Structure formats: structure tokens, C-alpha cells
Amino acid sequence: MKTTIYRGRLWAALAAALLLVGCGQEEDPSAGQAGGQPPAKAIEVAELAYQDIPLDKSYPSKLMSEQEVTLVARVTGVLEERKFEPGDQVEQGESLYTIEPDLYEATVAQREADLASAQAELSRAERDANRFQQLAAQNSVSRQQVDQALADARVARASVAQAEAALKSAQLDLDYAEVTAPVSGVIGLSEVNVGNLVSPNTELATITPLDPLEVRFQMPQNDAFELRRQLKDMSIEDIGASLEAFSSRGDEPTVLSGHLDFLGSRVDPETSTVQAEATFANPDGAVLPGQYVRVKIEGLARFGVLAVPELALTQGLMGPQVYVLDEDNVARARPVQLGELAGAWQIILDGVEPGERVVVGDPGSLKPGTPIDPQPFDGDAEALMQEARYEKQEQGAGQAAPDQAEQGAAAPQGEPAAEQTGQGDAESGGQGEDAASATQAAQQAPMNAPQGDQEAEEARGEGNE
């Protein structure tokens, strides 16, 4: 009797465990049937083709004024007058300093007198030479006297030339006694005060033209080669440029427009760059020479390249990848080699071929093998990027609202919620323990069966005794 009851309990536990296992196995097929094949996802797809991609690149540089000049004295004398205030806008040809002009006016007068004397001497010598030539024709004078008269005339002519040169030099010194502005611009502080003695090469002040301004910068050799390729069909001044000057206070940058002036003809072997220069109109003096800025060249592009919107890239186990559609419109991951970034476009160097279809919409939710319903792509990568940002912002706002609502509702009922959670955990824990015990009993049943037979035999032996 004891053996029969023990075996009944054992087989009941085994049947319960098998029933639970069978129920668990029946859930998987039903879940798989409910999921089925996922529906095709509608997303933008672009067919790759070679195209020209504009580059959005800027280069650091420092502003300079090529026409900036430093005024220096060119004569010796006392600085008698300064005719400007530091910081004034001066015009070309405007008088700025006077350096003891009376002294040089007297020198000019003296040189004029020397020239008049030399001219008078030349006139006399020429008359004597003519007279001696006439007398020589009548054999009234010797040939030696004629030659002497002609030589005196040539000496007098040279004296006149010498006096003229001396007068010109004196006139130049008189002109240099008045220092004028060689260019138009803003004049700085005076380096020498009035009353001081100056000499040639003494620095007086600096004039800095602010309009236009020039910028010299270094371009990577690849950019320079592409730019030189464009110059075959246009003039260098037709290539536009823009300048951005940033403020230390974080304000909006100052933007100026200009054009390219110069592109170097050699590559610097140390930096692999080519020197370039651009000119920018600065009528309001919004930027100043010496300021660090960034320069953008308009119309710079990469010609005949494969490119996809930057949004189409994802990161895979093999590095950057894109999703390429096969003949059945199923997305397949494809590792790619990236080139440079051009605004919203990413240039692809290797990994894809012209004619292949690439998913250009947001591929973050895709997995290899996902069926795709291809939608046409209008080619506006920037708009695609903005749309993706907008959708992410909306998703973030949508997720934040329910979280805040749940936190607000749970605040006054914190303790009951905790109790309910504890009860649920206890119930689920109890059910889990029952299922685990039943499963363990089912697994141990075959092992315990021999022990039951042995006990039955022992019982039979005791009965016989």
C-alpha cells in the first residue's frame, strides 16, 4: 500500500511537470505565427551615380593690409609740424608733416642761381667756339685755338647739366620736407614728437588701409588641384570667397564677401599645402588687419564622385556601412570606405558601385534582411538631415511627456505602489518556484524510480518475514 501511494504521487508530479513544459512549448509557435514576416518599410532610396559635390570647407588665416605703409623721414631736419590727429582717416597725397622746409627752399634757390651761371657760361663758350671756327676758315687763328674754344663750350654744357641735376636734387629734398600720405587709410600714433631732429629712415607713423583687406591662407593640395581645374573655364577673380570673423564674446560672426586673387603654383613639401590669397571689401571697417578669421571658397567641388547623404551611414562591425537593396528590395549591409565630408553629403571612395540602390533615409532602425518599400529621393540631402533631426526631437518630446506624467501620478501613491509591487513580485516568485519545483521533479523522476522499486522489494521481504 505504501509503495502504491508513493508511485501515484510521483507520477502525478511528473504529469504536472510535463503539462507545464508542453504549455510553454505551445506559446512559441503561436508567437512566431503572430509575428510572421515583417511588412516592407517605406523609406527613401537613391540610385548611385557619379556627380559633382560642392565642398563646404573653410581655412584659417589672418587678415592683413597689403597696402599698409610706414612713413619715414627722407631728409634731415627738425620736425616742425604735425597736421593730423592719430586715428584720422587720411587721403592719398594729404600733407602730414613738415621738416624744416626753409632750409631746403634756400638750397633750391642756390641751385637755381648755379644753373643760371652755368647757362650764361655756356652761352659765352658757344659764341667763342663759333667765332673761332669762322676765323679758322680765313686762316686767321690756329687750329689749336679752335679746338680750345670747342672744348670750353663742351665743358660749359656739362656744367649746365650738372647744375640742373643739383637743382633737381635740391627740389626733391624740398619736396621730402613735406611728408604726404602715399595711400589712403587710417593713420596711427606719431612715433616722433614735433621739435625733434629727424634723419633719413626715421619712422614717423603708420597708415593702414581698411578697405579692401587681403587674406593669405594655405589650401590642402587636393583642394588646390580641384580649384586649378576650375580655373581652366573661368578667371581667378570669378571665384567668390567669403570671410567669417568671430568675436570673443560669442556674438554672431562678421561676414564679408570677396573674391580669390591668387593661387600658388607650387606645393610646400613640409605642409603639402598651396598658398592662396583673397580680397574682401570692408567699407565699414568691421574687421581689422591682424585678426584671425576663416575663409570659404565658393564653387569648390569634387568632380565625378559617388556620395550619399551623411544620414545614410551607420556603424557596423566592419566599420562604416550603408544599406544596399538587392533584387528583392531587401536591405543588405555593405561596409564602405569614406572620403571627405561635404556639407550634408558623404563622399564614398570604395564599397559601392554606380547603379546600386542605397537607403538614404534614417537607417538607424534597419537590420540586415529588412524588406524595403523604396521611396524616391529628391536629392536634397540637407532637407533630409533636417527632417531626421525634427523627427528625433519629436520622439524625445513624446517620450519625456509620459515619463513626467508617470512620475507625477506615482508621487502621492509611492507606498501603496511599492506594496503592490512587492505583492506582485511575491506572487510571481511563488509561481516561478512552483514551476521550477515541478520541472525539477520531472527531471529527477527517472532517477528516483529505481529507489522506489528497491523500497517495494524491502517491504515485500518484511511482509514475508
LOTI-102606 format. One line per field, with one value per residue (C-alpha): y, z, x. Coordinates in Angstrom, 3 decimals. Example, Ala and Ser with C-alpha at 12.3 -4.5 7.8 and 13.67 -1.06 7.14 Angstrom:
yy: [-4.500, -1.060]
zz: [7.800, 7.140]
xx: [12.300, 13.670]
END
This chain:
yy: [0.000, 2.380, 1.692, 2.282, 5.709, 6.779, 5.821, 7.651, 10.881, 10.512, 10.013, 12.919, 15.280, 14.023, 14.604, 18.144, 18.986, 17.638, 19.634, 22.859, 22.157, 21.397, 24.657, 26.578, 24.925, 25.743, 29.506, 29.779, 28.654, 30.893, 33.861, 33.136, 32.862, 36.137, 37.916, 36.482, 38.217, 41.943, 44.316, 46.278, 49.578, 52.697, 54.681, 56.914, 55.128, 56.689, 55.134, 55.891, 57.807, 59.902, 63.549, 66.833, 67.556, 71.153, 71.361, 73.353, 73.933, 76.836, 77.679, 79.518, 82.670, 86.110, 89.383, 91.743, 95.010, 94.734, 98.499, 99.321, 101.724, 103.114, 106.779, 107.578, 110.810, 111.169, 114.347, 115.625, 118.433, 119.474, 118.181, 121.469, 120.494, 117.572, 118.098, 115.183, 113.512, 109.834, 107.628, 110.024, 108.813, 110.390, 110.543, 109.875, 112.996, 114.714, 116.642, 115.113, 116.513, 119.375, 119.027, 122.414, 123.461, 126.889, 125.254, 123.322, 126.286, 128.219, 125.303, 125.253, 128.981, 128.487, 125.670, 127.799, 130.510, 127.982, 126.787, 130.333, 130.948, 127.728, 128.603, 132.039, 130.465, 128.000, 130.819, 132.620, 129.465, 128.611, 132.136, 131.894, 128.495, 129.817, 132.865, 130.809, 128.463, 131.428, 132.802, 129.388, 129.367, 132.610, 131.165, 133.939, 131.656, 128.447, 125.093, 124.761, 127.863, 126.491, 123.187, 125.012, 127.060, 123.958, 122.206, 125.184, 125.025, 121.351, 121.979, 124.748, 122.452, 119.808, 122.428, 123.298, 119.655, 119.388, 122.473, 121.139, 117.846, 119.730, 121.830, 118.715, 117.102, 120.222, 120.313, 116.660, 117.443, 120.355, 118.035, 115.480, 118.204, 117.931, 114.365, 113.331, 110.218, 107.707, 105.767, 106.390, 104.804, 105.206, 106.735, 105.557, 107.222, 109.524, 107.970, 111.336, 114.454, 117.915, 119.664, 116.565, 116.212, 113.509, 111.982, 109.712, 106.392, 107.764, 106.163, 108.728, 106.866, 104.001, 104.246, 101.175, 100.958, 99.092, 98.768, 96.411, 93.828, 90.846, 87.347, 84.842, 81.213, 77.698, 75.272, 71.477, 70.339, 68.304, 71.396, 73.459, 70.916, 70.948, 74.743, 74.918, 72.566, 75.077, 77.911, 76.347, 77.591, 80.874, 83.744, 83.599, 86.744, 84.959, 82.557, 84.034, 83.851, 84.641, 85.576, 84.897, 86.821, 85.534, 87.602, 86.533, 87.370, 84.661, 87.067, 86.289, 86.252, 89.162, 88.012, 89.721, 88.857, 88.953, 87.003, 84.969, 86.919, 84.413, 80.664, 79.455, 77.332, 75.129, 72.768, 73.320, 70.000, 70.388, 71.020, 69.701, 72.962, 75.663, 79.359, 81.400, 84.953, 86.563, 90.186, 91.386, 94.711, 96.231, 99.624, 99.904, 98.728, 95.797, 93.730, 94.806, 93.607, 91.024, 89.459, 85.682, 84.612, 81.667, 81.829, 79.821, 79.420, 79.353, 76.936, 74.489, 70.942, 67.327, 66.198, 62.751, 61.106, 58.783, 60.296, 59.606, 61.777, 61.590, 60.261, 57.042, 55.924, 53.578, 51.907, 48.156, 45.518, 46.202, 49.977, 52.484, 50.873, 51.615, 49.526, 48.424, 46.917, 43.614, 42.493, 41.636, 45.077, 43.628, 45.758, 44.328, 45.923, 46.961, 48.250, 51.342, 53.455, 57.101, 60.149, 63.717, 65.246, 67.911, 69.563, 67.060, 64.699, 61.994, 61.069, 57.293, 56.063, 52.302, 49.681, 50.618, 50.901, 53.218, 51.954, 50.346, 51.449, 52.768, 53.523, 57.242, 57.714, 57.232, 53.664, 53.522, 51.210, 48.882, 45.448, 43.308, 41.449, 44.058, 44.315, 47.860, 49.711, 52.082, 55.723, 58.277, 60.612, 64.200, 64.733, 67.338, 65.872, 68.954, 68.757, 65.045, 65.786, 68.491, 66.206, 63.488, 65.976, 67.177, 63.611, 62.850, 65.988, 64.977, 61.470, 62.879, 65.206, 62.361, 60.112, 62.855, 63.662, 60.129, 59.856, 63.139, 62.099, 58.764, 60.462, 62.947, 60.216, 57.927, 60.629, 60.610, 56.839, 55.789, 53.410, 51.563, 51.161, 49.683, 47.294, 46.231, 45.745, 43.610, 41.528, 41.036, 40.038, 37.575, 36.030, 35.787, 34.419, 31.763, 30.727, 30.559, 28.382, 26.004, 25.646, 25.146, 22.501, 20.634, 20.741, 19.537, 16.686, 15.641, 15.619, 13.602, 11.095, 8.560, 8.728, 8.126, 5.205, 2.545, 3.703, 3.159, -0.382, -1.139, 0.072, -2.053, -5.151, -4.442, -4.078, -7.399, -9.029, -7.661, -8.980, -12.450, -12.478]
zz: [0.000, 0.892, -2.381, -4.404, -2.803, -3.334, -7.009, -7.515, -6.128, -8.247, -11.483, -10.647, -10.204, -13.440, -15.331, -13.944, -15.000, -18.499, -18.770, -17.853, -20.300, -23.039, -22.405, -22.631, -25.927, -27.366, -26.763, -29.083, -32.304, -31.614, -31.051, -34.265, -36.202, -34.752, -35.807, -39.299, -41.974, -41.120, -43.594, -46.046, -44.602, -46.743, -46.839, -49.287, -51.638, -54.074, -57.079, -57.024, -59.901, -60.401, -59.540, -58.684, -54.956, -53.733, -50.825, -47.712, -46.389, -44.586, -43.981, -41.016, -41.862, -40.610, -42.094, -43.499, -45.418, -48.308, -48.865, -45.273, -45.245, -42.599, -43.073, -42.730, -42.967, -46.116, -45.184, -42.110, -40.120, -37.263, -37.302, -37.318, -37.751, -37.499, -39.478, -38.301, -35.223, -34.558, -35.812, -38.545, -41.980, -44.324, -48.105, -50.593, -51.173, -47.964, -46.144, -42.754, -41.549, -42.397, -41.764, -41.743, -45.248, -45.095, -45.213, -48.360, -50.003, -49.635, -51.112, -54.100, -54.640, -54.541, -57.065, -59.354, -59.267, -60.032, -63.003, -64.319, -64.012, -65.852, -68.609, -69.057, -69.233, -71.812, -73.954, -73.937, -74.708, -77.652, -79.147, -78.800, -80.472, -83.412, -83.801, -83.787, -86.396, -88.712, -88.178, -88.820, -92.211, -93.038, -91.634, -89.012, -85.966, -85.354, -85.230, -81.578, -80.638, -82.415, -80.563, -77.251, -77.890, -78.781, -75.605, -73.464, -74.965, -74.112, -70.551, -70.175, -71.482, -68.888, -66.153, -67.114, -66.875, -63.500, -62.229, -63.457, -61.575, -58.405, -58.711, -59.192, -56.093, -54.048, -55.300, -54.236, -50.761, -50.561, -51.569, -48.973, -46.332, -46.619, -45.766, -47.580, -47.397, -50.107, -49.614, -48.122, -44.764, -41.003, -39.570, -36.260, -33.463, -34.292, -33.397, -33.180, -31.464, -33.010, -32.348, -32.573, -35.067, -37.633, -40.243, -43.240, -42.308, -39.058, -38.648, -38.211, -38.319, -39.998, -42.389, -42.601, -45.382, -44.144, -47.443, -49.062, -46.909, -48.083, -46.606, -47.238, -46.355, -47.047, -49.032, -48.947, -52.209, -53.184, -52.843, -54.781, -57.622, -57.875, -57.814, -60.541, -62.586, -62.321, -63.450, -66.896, -67.603, -65.673, -64.406, -60.923, -59.949, -60.844, -57.934, -54.975, -51.355, -48.001, -44.719, -41.179, -38.250, -34.823, -31.678, -28.319, -26.751, -28.753, -30.949, -34.488, -36.809, -39.113, -42.742, -45.708, -49.399, -51.808, -54.491, -54.983, -56.119, -56.236, -56.243, -55.831, -58.399, -56.015, -53.133, -49.842, -49.249, -45.458, -45.170, -48.533, -48.974, -51.629, -50.781, -51.850, -51.376, -51.436, -51.249, -49.318, -49.329, -45.836, -46.255, -42.627, -41.074, -39.451, -39.276, -38.758, -40.017, -37.777, -36.854, -37.199, -39.486, -41.545, -45.340, -47.537, -51.279, -53.206, -56.077, -54.817, -55.609, -56.057, -59.597, -60.646, -57.213, -55.522, -52.493, -50.158, -47.541, -44.257, -42.684, -44.740, -42.831, -39.864, -37.838, -38.256, -37.036, -40.033, -39.636, -41.559, -43.661, -45.800, -46.621, -50.262, -51.740, -53.576, -56.400, -53.906, -52.252, -49.119, -47.210, -47.078, -45.019, -47.063, -45.489, -47.275, -47.315, -46.567, -48.258, -47.101, -45.769, -47.990, -46.053, -45.769, -48.288, -47.526, -50.366, -50.745, -52.019, -52.133, -51.284, -53.654, -57.412, -59.707, -60.272, -56.856, -54.699, -51.258, -48.377, -47.732, -45.157, -41.469, -41.367, -37.578, -37.169, -40.036, -39.742, -42.463, -44.252, -43.669, -46.676, -48.051, -49.950, -51.981, -51.994, -54.415, -53.099, -54.379, -53.959, -51.170, -48.512, -46.295, -46.137, -45.344, -42.438, -41.073, -41.299, -39.367, -36.655, -36.379, -36.005, -33.293, -31.404, -31.596, -30.382, -27.495, -26.524, -26.811, -24.525, -21.980, -21.517, -20.388, -18.060, -16.366, -16.118, -14.508, -12.029, -11.090, -10.617, -8.644, -6.204, -3.835, -4.018, -3.505, -0.602, -1.969, -5.300, -3.516, -1.641, -4.843, -6.485, -3.585, -3.753, -7.481, -7.052, -4.331, -6.438, -9.491, -7.318, -5.885, -9.278, -10.535, -7.602, -8.207, -11.875, -11.059, -8.453, -10.847, -13.581, -11.193, -10.066, -13.662, -14.341, -11.199, -11.660, -13.685, -11.158, -8.187, -9.809, -9.001, -5.392, -5.243, -6.592, -4.015, -1.180, -2.506, -2.537, 1.005, 2.032, 0.460, 2.359, 5.658, 4.895, 4.137, 7.372]
xx: [0.000, 2.788, 4.565, 1.421, 0.774, 4.389, 4.309, 0.981, 2.401, 5.495, 3.592, 1.240, 4.200, 5.726, 2.455, 2.148, 5.731, 5.196, 1.970, 3.754, 6.558, 4.041, 2.196, 5.461, 6.325, 2.919, 3.475, 6.498, 4.752, 1.820, 4.136, 6.011, 2.779, 1.546, 4.788, 5.126, 7.212, 7.602, 5.957, 8.100, 9.264, 8.726, 11.977, 13.860, 16.244, 18.733, 20.421, 24.138, 25.689, 28.797, 28.155, 29.882, 29.666, 30.184, 32.598, 31.784, 35.294, 36.930, 40.565, 42.095, 44.005, 44.996, 43.833, 46.407, 46.543, 48.955, 48.952, 49.912, 52.873, 55.202, 56.064, 59.779, 61.720, 63.800, 65.704, 67.493, 65.935, 63.707, 60.126, 58.244, 54.582, 52.172, 48.962, 46.781, 45.377, 46.150, 43.321, 42.223, 41.248, 43.791, 43.641, 46.392, 48.518, 47.416, 50.189, 51.044, 54.413, 56.793, 60.528, 62.341, 61.314, 63.049, 66.452, 65.632, 63.947, 67.225, 69.140, 66.803, 67.344, 71.098, 70.944, 68.793, 71.474, 74.190, 72.199, 71.751, 75.506, 76.305, 73.856, 75.494, 78.933, 77.649, 76.285, 79.645, 81.605, 79.336, 79.770, 83.558, 83.588, 81.537, 83.783, 86.980, 85.555, 84.844, 88.339, 89.841, 88.117, 90.032, 93.295, 93.269, 93.674, 95.461, 93.770, 94.738, 92.765, 89.721, 89.935, 90.300, 87.171, 85.170, 86.367, 85.371, 81.880, 81.537, 82.735, 80.174, 77.443, 78.401, 78.349, 74.807, 73.783, 75.450, 73.683, 70.367, 70.927, 71.859, 68.718, 66.604, 68.132, 67.502, 63.922, 63.431, 64.757, 62.338, 59.503, 60.588, 60.499, 56.718, 55.667, 52.461, 50.278, 51.218, 47.923, 44.506, 43.792, 43.762, 46.914, 48.277, 50.199, 53.078, 56.416, 58.222, 57.027, 57.196, 60.532, 62.698, 65.511, 64.859, 67.099, 66.548, 64.797, 63.387, 59.926, 57.167, 53.781, 51.903, 48.960, 46.690, 44.094, 40.988, 39.148, 39.877, 41.642, 43.640, 43.831, 46.581, 45.895, 47.106, 44.947, 45.450, 46.939, 43.836, 41.638, 44.159, 44.217, 40.421, 40.414, 43.058, 40.885, 38.045, 40.324, 40.524, 36.978, 36.943, 39.072, 40.510, 38.575, 35.313, 35.815, 33.980, 35.063, 33.501, 35.112, 33.892, 35.364, 34.323, 34.010, 35.432, 32.046, 30.296, 28.308, 27.266, 30.324, 31.012, 30.741, 32.430, 32.260, 35.156, 36.982, 40.117, 43.177, 46.000, 46.613, 50.176, 51.981, 53.962, 53.235, 55.008, 56.821, 56.634, 52.887, 51.538, 49.645, 49.419, 49.349, 46.330, 45.117, 41.674, 40.499, 37.441, 35.623, 35.496, 33.787, 32.640, 35.893, 34.071, 37.283, 40.875, 44.256, 45.874, 42.521, 42.206, 39.356, 38.123, 37.856, 35.495, 35.981, 32.709, 32.274, 34.911, 33.752, 34.791, 34.060, 32.811, 32.479, 29.989, 28.279, 25.361, 23.662, 25.525, 22.322, 22.633, 25.737, 25.658, 28.396, 28.770, 31.200, 33.440, 33.265, 31.119, 28.409, 25.366, 22.302, 22.121, 18.945, 19.132, 16.838, 14.086, 14.239, 15.804, 18.342, 21.864, 24.644, 27.687, 30.959, 32.302, 35.448, 34.733, 36.181, 35.704, 32.515, 30.936, 28.143, 25.280, 26.953, 29.488, 31.844, 32.335, 35.686, 35.049, 32.431, 29.601, 29.213, 27.217, 23.701, 23.293, 20.377, 21.244, 18.898, 19.322, 16.564, 17.261, 18.656, 19.051, 16.057, 17.024, 18.553, 20.100, 17.337, 14.628, 12.266, 12.087, 9.392, 11.638, 10.555, 12.042, 14.753, 14.630, 18.383, 18.138, 20.424, 20.210, 16.407, 16.671, 19.005, 16.711, 13.690, 15.535, 16.526, 12.948, 11.641, 14.185, 13.179, 9.520, 10.305, 12.302, 9.468, 6.927, 8.946, 9.561, 5.827, 4.687, 7.693, 6.809, 3.133, 4.036, 6.344, 3.594, 0.997, 3.294, 4.457, 1.422, 0.961, 4.515, 3.968, 0.893, 2.632, 5.593, 3.318, 1.583, 4.913, 6.049, 2.890, 3.273, 6.876, 5.887, 3.128, 5.309, 8.071, 5.740, 4.508, 8.056, 9.085, 6.138, 7.001, 10.665, 9.866, 7.619, 10.203, 12.907, 10.680, 10.069, 13.791, 14.563, 11.703, 13.669, 16.479, 14.156, 12.243, 14.853, 14.920, 11.099, 11.444, 14.122, 11.899, 8.991, 11.157, 12.293, 8.627, 7.806, 10.625, 9.431, 5.910, 7.171, 9.083]
END
